[in-house]
Amino acid sequence: MDLVLATKNLDKIREIKDALKNLKLRIFTFADFPNFPDVEEDEDSFYDNALKKARTIAKFSRKLSLADDSGLEVEALGGAPGVLSARFAGQEASYEDNNLKLLSLLEGVSLDKRKATIRCAIAISEGNKERVVEGACKGTILPEMVG
């Protein structure tokens, strides 16, 4: 079975390929398709962004497509950065830039008020068949970066 990963994020591609390595799949990425479209993540939810990406790439490639959208919701920030997590510190921001901005906004906030949730939606699409699953992991934002 063929599967197209609907992302240009090399870290995600590596992680997904590793997670699926024991399945009988031929995995394709943006590198396998000239004119692989950029899909703007402009929806209000992780669910809708993931589904939009999966639909777009499935239509473009005419193959089963898998997409995800994920991010961090911090209670003390009213749920921010949310769907803007990847662009929290700016359009071209690195993971470190986003983390540093988050830590600066939480400076002085006590540990008990640093509750956060990582949310992820994973969508698959092929023709008129679609499926989206969502997951969440709750935790606390520490006062400094670790790891």
Backbone as JSON, one array per atom type, in Angstrom:
{
  "sequence": "MDLVLATKNLDKIREIKDALKNLKLRIFTFADFPNFPDVEEDEDSFYDNALKKARTIAKFSRKLSLADDSGLEVEALGGAPGVLSARFAGQEASYEDNNLKLLSLLEGVSLDKRKATIRCAIAISEGNKERVVEGACKGTILPEMVG",
  "N": [[0.84, -1.17, 0.0], [0.47, 2.25, -0.73], [1.5, 5.29, 0.81], [1.29, 8.7, 1.42], [3.05, 11.15, 3.1], [1.83, 14.02, 4.43], [3.47, 16.41, 4.83], [6.16, 18.76, 5.12], [7.97, 18.82, 7.03], [10.91, 17.73, 8.17], [11.65, 16.46, 10.57], [9.19, 15.4, 11.47], [8.67, 13.66, 9.33], [10.75, 11.78, 9.62], [10.11, 10.73, 12.18], [7.53, 9.64, 11.76], [8.0, 7.77, 9.71], [9.66, 6.04, 11.14], [7.88, 5.12, 13.12], [6.12, 3.67, 11.56], [7.57, 1.68, 10.39], [7.42, -1.14, 10.48], [5.24, -1.86, 9.04], [3.7, -2.88, 5.97], [4.24, -0.76, 3.86], [4.66, 1.58, 1.21], [6.23, 4.44, 1.53], [5.79, 7.79, 0.73], [7.06, 11.11, 0.25], [7.17, 14.74, 0.22], [9.44, 15.09, -1.31], [9.24, 13.26, -3.32], [7.48, 14.21, -5.15], [7.14, 16.54, -7.68], [6.22, 19.95, -7.42], [4.79, 19.69, -5.03], [2.23, 20.69, -2.97], [2.09, 23.54, -0.75], [0.29, 23.63, 2.21], [-1.77, 25.77, 3.77], [-2.0, 26.23, 7.21], [-4.6, 27.24, 8.44], [-6.86, 26.85, 9.87], [-9.16, 26.64, 12.71], [-8.73, 24.62, 14.51], [-6.8, 21.76, 15.6], [-7.72, 19.36, 14.57], [-9.18, 20.19, 12.24], [-7.11, 21.41, 10.75], [-5.35, 19.21, 10.33], [-7.02, 17.5, 8.84], [-7.54, 19.09, 6.59], [-4.96, 19.24, 5.44], [-4.46, 16.49, 4.91], [-6.57, 15.89, 3.1], [-5.97, 17.67, 0.97], [-3.42, 16.81, 0.07], [-3.97, 14.15, -0.56], [-5.76, 14.47, -2.67], [-4.07, 15.8, -4.48], [-1.97, 13.9, -4.86], [-3.29, 11.57, -5.45], [-3.27, 9.38, -3.82], [-3.39, 7.49, -0.73], [-3.24, 9.57, 2.05], [-1.51, 10.9, 4.85], [-1.73, 13.11, 7.52], [-0.81, 15.44, 10.11], [-1.61, 17.59, 12.86], [-0.46, 19.45, 15.51], [0.0, 20.76, 18.82], [0.64, 23.02, 21.57], [-1.24, 23.82, 24.43], [-1.58, 26.18, 26.83], [-2.74, 26.71, 30.02], [-2.42, 29.06, 31.64], [-2.05, 30.93, 29.71], [-4.41, 31.24, 28.47], [-4.96, 29.13, 26.74], [-3.26, 29.49, 24.66], [-0.18, 28.64, 23.0], [-1.72, 27.17, 21.15], [-3.19, 26.35, 18.0], [-1.34, 27.87, 16.75], [1.15, 27.11, 17.54], [3.57, 26.25, 16.19], [4.33, 28.57, 14.97], [4.6, 30.41, 16.94], [6.57, 32.22, 17.91], [7.01, 33.59, 15.64], [6.9, 33.46, 12.01], [9.13, 32.09, 10.86], [10.26, 30.89, 13.04], [12.29, 28.91, 15.25], [12.19, 25.72, 17.05], [13.42, 26.24, 19.48], [13.23, 29.06, 19.62], [10.43, 29.35, 19.89], [10.04, 28.01, 22.32], [11.55, 29.63, 24.06], [10.11, 32.03, 23.92], [7.7, 31.2, 25.06], [8.57, 30.52, 27.68], [9.38, 33.05, 28.54], [6.95, 34.43, 28.63], [5.75, 33.06, 30.67], [7.22, 33.69, 32.84], [7.6, 34.2, 36.27], [5.18, 33.03, 36.83], [3.64, 30.76, 38.92], [4.49, 27.27, 39.51], [2.23, 25.62, 39.87], [0.37, 26.84, 38.3], [1.11, 26.46, 35.73], [0.01, 24.62, 34.04], [-0.44, 22.52, 31.22], [-1.4, 21.29, 27.97], [-0.57, 19.01, 25.48], [-1.75, 18.64, 22.3], [-2.81, 16.53, 19.65], [-3.79, 15.86, 16.35], [-4.43, 13.4, 13.99], [-4.86, 12.73, 10.65], [-6.22, 10.79, 7.99], [-6.68, 10.41, 4.51], [-8.3, 9.45, 1.54], [-9.59, 9.6, -1.55], [-13.02, 9.62, -1.08], [-12.91, 8.75, 1.49], [-12.21, 9.18, 4.87], [-10.51, 9.72, 7.98], [-10.08, 10.8, 11.28], [-8.13, 11.0, 14.16], [-7.67, 11.91, 17.56], [-5.51, 12.98, 20.2], [-4.28, 13.62, 23.54], [-2.0, 14.96, 25.92], [-1.39, 15.7, 29.18], [0.36, 18.04, 31.25], [2.97, 19.91, 32.89], [4.52, 23.05, 32.46], [7.85, 23.52, 32.84], [10.12, 25.81, 34.58], [12.42, 26.21, 33.09], [14.19, 25.24, 30.07], [14.63, 21.79, 29.44], [16.53, 19.01, 28.44]],
  "CA": [[0.0, 0.0, 0.0], [1.2, 3.52, -0.79], [1.1, 6.32, 1.76], [2.0, 9.97, 1.27], [3.08, 11.96, 4.31], [1.44, 15.37, 4.05], [4.26, 17.38, 5.59], [7.52, 19.04, 4.65], [8.76, 18.85, 8.25], [11.8, 16.57, 8.12], [11.58, 15.75, 11.85], [7.96, 14.61, 11.46], [8.83, 12.57, 8.36], [11.6, 10.76, 10.24], [9.37, 10.1, 13.28], [6.42, 8.84, 11.22], [8.59, 6.61, 9.04], [10.13, 5.12, 12.18], [6.71, 4.52, 13.77], [5.42, 2.79, 10.62], [8.57, 0.87, 9.69], [7.09, -2.57, 10.45], [4.06, -2.06, 8.2], [4.02, -3.06, 4.54], [3.86, 0.48, 3.2], [5.62, 2.38, 0.45], [5.99, 5.79, 2.04], [6.23, 8.88, -0.13], [7.1, 12.43, 0.88], [7.21, 15.87, -0.71], [10.61, 14.94, -2.19], [8.87, 12.36, -4.41], [6.5, 14.87, -6.02], [7.37, 17.93, -8.05], [5.06, 20.83, -7.17], [4.06, 19.3, -3.81], [1.67, 21.97, -2.51], [2.09, 24.0, 0.64], [-1.08, 23.73, 2.69], [-1.8, 26.74, 4.86], [-2.68, 25.77, 8.42], [-5.36, 28.43, 8.83], [-8.1, 26.44, 10.53], [-9.23, 26.98, 14.14], [-8.5, 23.46, 15.38], [-5.83, 20.78, 15.13], [-8.53, 18.43, 13.79], [-9.46, 20.74, 10.92], [-5.84, 21.59, 10.03], [-4.87, 17.9, 9.9], [-7.91, 17.0, 7.79], [-7.3, 19.92, 5.4], [-3.7, 18.81, 4.84], [-4.62, 15.14, 4.37], [-7.43, 15.98, 1.91], [-5.27, 18.37, -0.11], [-2.34, 15.98, -0.47], [-4.6, 12.98, -1.17], [-6.28, 14.9, -3.98], [-2.91, 16.1, -5.32], [-1.16, 12.7, -5.16], [-4.17, 10.44, -5.78], [-2.87, 8.27, -2.95], [-3.7, 7.62, 0.69], [-2.4, 10.61, 2.63], [-1.54, 11.04, 6.3], [-1.29, 14.43, 7.99], [-1.07, 15.69, 11.52], [-1.4, 18.93, 13.39], [-0.34, 19.32, 16.96], [0.49, 21.96, 19.48], [0.61, 23.17, 23.01], [-2.23, 24.73, 25.01], [-1.15, 26.52, 28.18], [-3.87, 27.3, 30.74], [-2.11, 30.43, 32.08], [-2.05, 31.8, 28.52], [-5.73, 31.15, 27.84], [-4.96, 28.11, 25.69], [-2.21, 29.78, 23.67], [-0.24, 29.08, 21.61], [-2.73, 26.44, 20.38], [-2.88, 26.0, 16.61], [-0.22, 28.71, 16.3], [2.35, 26.66, 18.26], [4.77, 26.21, 15.34], [4.65, 29.94, 14.56], [4.37, 31.21, 18.14], [7.56, 33.3, 17.99], [7.17, 34.15, 14.29], [6.73, 32.52, 10.9], [10.33, 31.28, 10.63], [10.83, 30.6, 14.36], [12.75, 27.55, 15.54], [11.62, 25.15, 18.28], [14.02, 26.97, 20.6], [12.61, 30.39, 19.66], [9.08, 29.2, 20.44], [10.17, 27.66, 23.74], [12.03, 30.8, 24.8], [8.99, 32.97, 24.04], [6.78, 30.62, 26.04], [9.15, 30.68, 29.02], [9.38, 34.47, 28.93], [5.57, 34.78, 28.97], [5.39, 32.39, 31.92], [8.13, 34.12, 33.9], [6.89, 34.65, 37.46], [3.97, 32.23, 37.04], [3.98, 29.62, 39.79], [4.44, 25.96, 38.88], [0.87, 25.07, 39.9], [-0.44, 27.52, 37.29], [1.77, 26.23, 34.44], [-0.57, 23.41, 33.45], [-0.51, 22.59, 29.76], [-1.81, 20.08, 27.25], [-0.13, 18.83, 24.09], [-2.82, 18.01, 21.54], [-2.42, 16.08, 18.32], [-4.8, 15.25, 15.5], [-3.85, 12.71, 12.83], [-5.91, 12.49, 9.66], [-5.9, 10.09, 6.75], [-7.68, 10.7, 3.48], [-8.12, 8.85, 0.22], [-10.89, 9.7, -2.21], [-14.05, 10.14, -0.17], [-12.75, 8.1, 2.79], [-11.39, 9.99, 5.79], [-10.57, 9.37, 9.41], [-9.25, 11.66, 12.13], [-8.05, 10.63, 15.57], [-7.04, 12.95, 18.37], [-4.97, 12.58, 21.49], [-3.8, 14.72, 24.37], [-1.14, 14.61, 27.04], [-1.36, 16.84, 30.11], [1.59, 18.18, 32.02], [3.31, 21.21, 33.47], [5.66, 23.71, 31.83], [8.91, 23.82, 33.81], [10.63, 27.17, 34.45], [13.54, 26.29, 32.15], [14.24, 24.14, 29.11], [15.36, 20.6, 29.87], [16.6, 18.0, 27.38]],
  "C": [[0.89, 1.24, 0.0], [0.62, 4.5, 0.22], [1.95, 7.56, 1.54], [1.91, 10.72, 2.6], [2.88, 13.42, 3.92], [2.15, 16.41, 4.92], [5.59, 17.6, 4.88], [8.48, 19.11, 5.83], [9.6, 17.57, 8.33], [11.81, 15.78, 9.43], [10.34, 14.86, 11.91], [8.08, 13.42, 10.5], [9.64, 11.44, 8.98], [10.83, 10.0, 11.33], [8.26, 9.18, 12.76], [6.96, 7.6, 10.51], [9.06, 5.57, 10.06], [8.95, 4.39, 12.83], [6.03, 3.48, 12.87], [6.34, 1.77, 9.94], [8.22, -0.61, 9.59], [5.84, -2.88, 9.62], [4.49, -2.18, 6.74], [3.5, -1.86, 3.76], [5.0, 1.0, 2.35], [5.3, 3.82, 0.82], [6.62, 6.81, 1.11], [6.2, 10.19, 0.65], [7.11, 13.5, -0.21], [8.35, 15.73, -1.72], [10.29, 14.06, -3.4], [7.93, 13.0, -5.43], [6.95, 16.28, -6.38], [6.08, 18.73, -7.78], [4.19, 20.39, -6.0], [3.53, 20.58, -3.17], [1.96, 22.26, -1.03], [0.63, 24.12, 1.04], [-1.06, 24.66, 3.89], [-2.6, 26.19, 6.03], [-3.44, 26.96, 9.01], [-6.7, 28.09, 9.48], [-8.02, 26.75, 12.03], [-8.94, 25.81, 15.07], [-7.44, 22.55, 14.76], [-6.53, 19.78, 14.2], [-8.71, 18.95, 12.36], [-8.19, 20.98, 10.1], [-5.32, 20.25, 9.5], [-5.71, 17.37, 8.74], [-7.7, 17.78, 6.49], [-6.02, 19.47, 4.68], [-3.84, 17.43, 4.2], [-5.46, 15.15, 3.09], [-6.68, 16.58, 0.71], [-4.22, 17.48, -0.76], [-2.89, 14.7, -1.09], [-5.13, 13.32, -2.56], [-5.13, 15.15, -4.96], [-2.21, 14.83, -5.79], [-1.97, 11.53, -5.69], [-3.77, 9.17, -5.03], [-3.38, 8.54, -1.53], [-2.72, 8.61, 1.3], [-2.6, 10.67, 4.14], [-0.99, 12.4, 6.68], [-1.55, 14.54, 9.48], [-1.02, 17.19, 11.77], [-1.39, 18.78, 14.9], [0.18, 20.62, 17.54], [0.22, 21.95, 20.97], [-0.46, 24.17, 23.42], [-1.88, 24.94, 26.47], [-2.29, 27.26, 28.89], [-3.62, 28.75, 31.13], [-2.11, 31.43, 30.93], [-3.38, 31.7, 27.77], [-5.81, 30.15, 26.7], [-3.93, 28.36, 24.6], [-1.0, 28.9, 23.97], [-1.22, 28.32, 20.73], [-2.29, 26.11, 18.97], [-1.75, 26.84, 16.04], [1.1, 28.27, 16.91], [3.62, 26.72, 17.41], [5.24, 27.6, 14.94], [4.55, 30.92, 15.73], [5.31, 32.41, 18.24], [7.82, 33.93, 16.62], [7.14, 33.07, 13.24], [7.92, 31.58, 10.71], [11.0, 30.85, 11.95], [11.23, 29.13, 14.48], [12.01, 27.02, 16.77], [12.14, 25.94, 19.48], [13.41, 28.36, 20.73], [11.23, 30.33, 20.3], [9.13, 28.89, 21.93], [10.61, 28.85, 24.58], [10.92, 31.84, 24.96], [8.01, 32.49, 25.1], [7.3, 30.83, 27.46], [9.15, 32.14, 29.46], [7.97, 34.92, 29.32], [5.14, 34.18, 30.3], [6.29, 32.78, 33.09], [7.32, 34.68, 35.07], [5.6, 33.89, 37.73], [4.36, 30.99, 37.83], [3.75, 28.29, 39.07], [3.03, 25.39, 38.83], [-0.05, 25.73, 38.88], [0.14, 27.36, 35.88], [1.26, 24.96, 33.77], [-0.73, 23.6, 31.94], [-0.93, 21.24, 29.19], [-1.2, 20.11, 25.85], [-1.27, 18.1, 23.4], [-2.3, 17.63, 20.16], [-3.65, 15.5, 17.61], [-4.08, 14.63, 14.31], [-5.01, 12.34, 11.91], [-5.36, 11.65, 8.51], [-7.04, 10.36, 5.77], [-7.3, 9.99, 2.2], [-9.49, 8.86, -0.45], [-11.9, 10.31, -1.26], [-13.99, 9.48, 1.2], [-11.79, 8.91, 3.65], [-11.54, 9.47, 7.21], [-9.64, 10.31, 10.15], [-9.29, 11.11, 13.55], [-7.31, 11.73, 16.31], [-6.55, 12.37, 19.68], [-4.46, 13.79, 22.24], [-2.95, 14.17, 25.5], [-1.01, 15.85, 27.93], [-0.06, 16.85, 30.91], [1.75, 19.59, 32.56], [4.54, 21.76, 32.75], [6.66, 24.06, 32.93], [9.46, 25.22, 33.58], [11.8, 27.32, 33.48], [13.52, 25.09, 31.22], [15.11, 23.01, 29.65], [15.37, 19.63, 28.69], [16.87, 18.55, 26.02]]
}
